[in-house]
Structure formats: C-alpha cells, structure tokens
Amino acid sequence: MPLFKTQNHISTTDELKLALQNLGIKKGDILYIHSEIFNFGIPVINLHELQKNIINCFFEVIGSEGTLIMPTFTYSFCDNKVYDKLNSKTKIGVLNEFFRKLPGVKRTNDPLFSFAVKGAKEKLFLKETNSCFGENSVFDILTQQNAKLVLFGGRHVDHSYIHYIEEYMKVSYRFYKNFSGLIIDENGNKTNKNIMYYCRHLDMNSETSIDSILKMLTQDNNIQCENFANAEISIIDIKRFFDSGTKILAKNEKALLKQENKNAMFIQ
C-alpha cells in the first residue's frame, strides 16, 4: 500500500514495516511513539487511510502481544479547562488524535499529560497518579516495563520523557505546582481531580536542550535510526535513557539545559 511520495519514489507499508523491524522492533514490544508524519513527504492517499495504515504497520510488527502508546497531551487544567476524556483534543499531532479515537483505545486520566494506549499491557498504564511525571505515571510504567521510545519523523520530534528524569532527580530548576479541575470520563461521569506538575522555574535557566539529550543518547549508543521516505525513524531504549539521564544529572543537574556549558555533562 503506498503512503508517501518523495522526489523519485513512493514509499509503501511494506517498506515501513521493514524499517521498523530493522530498528529491532519485535512482537510483544511496548512502543511509546511521538510523531510528525508530514515530515515523511507528500501523502499519496487520503489522511484517514494514511493514518490507519501507519497504525496497522506498527501493530503488525509488535503483534497482539505488543502495546502501542501515544501522547495525547491537552494541558487542560493549565488552561482552566475541563478535561473531557472523549472530546478534549490533543495538542501534539494528527496521528495521535487519530489513534485515540480508534475502537478499543483507552485514554489515561491525566488532565495535562494524557496518553492513548492499546494492547496486551494497556491496563498497566491506566493507573491513577498524583503527579504527571511521578510514581505510577505513564512515564514511570514505561521505564519499569523496558519500553521503547519511537521518534517517528525525525530525532528532534519530542523528548518529554526527560521531565520524568528531572522529577525523579528533583532538580532545583523545577518545582511542584498543584493543578485542579474537572474530569469527564468515558461514561459522562464528572469528578474533581488534583494533580502535581513539576514545572519549570521561568525566571532561571530551566529549558532542556534536545541537542544535548541527543548527544547523550548517541554517546551511550542508545539511539538507532532508519531512513524512511523523506525523514527518519529513531528508537531509544527507555530504561537506558533513564540510567544515562540520572547519572548525568547526579553529576551536574544543569548539564542538559540550554545555554549550559556543552562539555560539562561529558566529563568522565
């Protein structure tokens, strides 16, 4: 099935599945996917069919024993809005929004950083949590379950997992802030919820550098990339990401921030 047109080639579902397999993705894997699908080129089929075929490719490679997870962040309580699990749209990608609406896909209760999940281990990711990046959060379970982070469309797509590491290490440039509001569940039931978010201090250097994170992952040999169509698919072992990140921040908590000395984190 054709997917994208690039300069002299039409990329297909078979090529996509081969690229995923070349990255070591296999039956039973838990995949956490961030995506920018339009980086791959011009779609040669309509958007609905394009997205459906991409999702099907992932499930064909990981099988019924695998689990697929996509972020559907809404930041609802940050904006003083109700978090409606069925109707609050994600702010971070068309493929994510498409996936969350598919039959059988569950959505987590986090009113800021929700996820859509489907697969054999989906129940593990539906736990209640008091902190967006803390204990029992999706990021916490991904780490425990040795999941894989897939950057679908380029290695700079997203690295929000680093905030789980920052909270775990209790970096001083972030702080806990409580957010509260109303959640409407799948059955229309309304409940009040409080949740903590380990926010950035905006009055100091606190913004993470994706380039520094990628340099760390590359030095640790923990990012593999495959070209597909007009872009790249990258895969990262999440547990190794956690181990590298905590080790570096233990030495220098500002090592992965923008405007920081880029050599600081690589001192042995």
N, C-alpha and C positions, 0 to 999 in steps of 0.2 A: 504494500500500500504506500503510495507516495505521500510525503509530508511537506518537505521544504524544497524550494528551488534556489540554488546558488548560481554562480556565473555560468558554469557549463555542466551542471549536474543536478539531478533530482534525488534527494535523499529519501530513503524508504524506512518503513517499520523494521524490516529485516536488518538494515544497517544500524538502526538504533539499538535493537536487541543485541547485536554483535558488539557494539561499543560498550554497552552495559556489562556484558559478560567479560569483555577484555579488561574491564576495571575490577574484576574479581567478584562482581555481584552474583549471588547464587541463591538457590532455593532456601527458604527459611530466613533470609536476611531481614533485618529491620532497617528501613530506609527513611531518613529524615531529609526531605527534599526542599531546597529553595530554588526557585526557577525564574528565568527571564526567557520565555520561549521565542520571542520575536528576535532575539539575538541570532537565532539559527538561520534566518533567511526569510524568503517570501513564502508563505503558506500556499500550497497548490490545491488544497481542499478547504471547505468552509471551517470556520473556527470551532464549531461544535465537534465536527468529525476529527479535526486535528487534535483537539484536547482528549477526546475519547480514545483515539489510537495511541497517543503518548502514554496515557494511564494504563491502557491494556498492555503495552510493551513492558512497563515496569512489573505488572502483576504476572505476566508470562515468564519473566526471568526469576522472580522471587517465589512464585508458586502460591498455592493456597496456604502453605505453612509460613509464608512471609507476612510482613506488616508494613504498610505504607503510611507515612505521617507527613502532613504538610501544615505549615503555619497558616493560621487564618486570623492574624492579629487585627484587633479593632481599636484598641486603646479607649474603649467606650467610657470607662469611669474617669479617665484623664480628661475627657471632653464633657463630663457631667451628663452622659447619655446612658440610657438603659442598654444592657447587653441582652439582646434577643438572640438565642442560640440558632433559631431557624432563619432569622431575617437580617441580622447585623452582618453587613458585607465586610469581607476582609479588605484591608487597605494595601495588600502587598502582592498582587499578582492575579492575572486572569485564570491561570491553571489552578491555583489554589482555590479560587472561588468556584470554579467548575467542579473540582474534586469534592468539596464539602457538600455539594448539592446532590451527589450521586447516591443512589439507593444503597443502604447499608452502612454508609459512612457516619461515624459518630463524631460529635464535637465536644471538646472539653469545656469546663465551666469557668475557665479563667477569663474575666471580663476585659482584660488588657491584652494578654498574650495567649489567645486560644489556639487550639490545633484541631485539625480534622484527621481522623485515624480510621483505618480499616485493615483488618487482617487477623491472623491467628492469635496475636498477643494484644489485641486492642484494649482489652479490659485493664491491662496493667497501666495504661496511660490515662485512664479516666478517673483517677483518684482525686479527692479533694485536696487542695493545698492552700496554705495561708500566705504563701509568698510566690510571686511569679517565677522566680529563678531559684527557689529554695527546695527544701525537702518535699518529696512527692510531686514536684513539678514535672512536666514532661521532660525537661532538660535533665533532671535527676534520674528519671527512669531510663532515658536514652543512654546515660552513662553506665548505669548498672547493667543494662542489657547488651552492652557491647554493640550498639547500633552504628550505622554508617551515615555520615553526612554527605549528601549529594548536592553539588552546586551545578545546576542544570542550566547552562547558558553562559558560563564564564566563572572564573575563580573568584571574582570580586562581587558575586551576586549578593551574598549576605553572610555575616559571621556573628549573628546574635548569640550563638552558644557561648561566646566569650564572657557574656554577662553572668552566666551561671558560675563560671570560674571566679569571676570578680566577687560575686556574693559569697561563694564558698571561702575565699581568702579574706573576706571582709576588708577590702581595700578602702583606704581613707578618703578617696575622692568620690565615693558614693555613700549614700545614706538611705535608711529605710523611711519610706513615706507611706502612710496608710491611705487607701482609696476605698470608698464605699459607694454603693448604689444598688440598683435593682436588676435582677436577672429574671428573664422569662425563659423557662425551659421548653423542651420539645412538645410538651403537653399543654402549654399555656399557663403553667403554674408560676406564680411570682414569688420570689424570695429576695430578702436583703442579704448582701454579702459584703464583708470587709476583706481586703487583700493588701498585702505589703508588696511594694515595688522598691527595689534597691536602686534608687535614682542617681543620676549624675549630679554633682555639685557644679552648677553652671557658672559659678564665679571663679573657677580654677581650671587648670588643665585636666580634663577628665574624659576626653573623647578618644576612643580606641582607634588605632591605625590598622586598617585592613592589610596594608602592605607589610607592617611589622608582624602581624599574625601569619601571613603567608610565608614570610621569611622564616619564621619559627617552624612552621609545618614542613617547609622544604628542607631545612637543615635536619629535621628529625625524620626525613624520608617518609612523611605521613601525608602526602598529597599526590595522588595519581591522576593523570589527565588523559583524555581521549578526545581527538577531534571528531566532531560530527557536524555535518552540513557546514554552516559558516561560523560556528562557535565551538565551545569546548564543554565537556562534561568532566567534572572533577569529583573525586571521592576521598573522604577523610575518615579515618578510624576515630570515633568519638572518645573512647577511653584513653587512647594515646594522646589525643588533643588535650584532654583533661590533665593527664600526667605531665605533659610538657608545659602547659599553661601554669599549673600550680607551682611547678619547680621554678619557673622563671619569675613569677610574681613573688615567690618567697624570698628571692634574692633582691629583687627591685620591683616594688609594686607598680611603678610607673613605666616599666620597660616597654609596654605595648601601647603606650599612649602617643598621640600625635605631638609633634614639637619636642619630643624627648630625644635624648642622645641615642641614635640608632645603634650604636655599638654597645650600649650598656647591657642589653639583655644577652649578648653573646660572649660575655666574659666567662671563661670556664672556672 
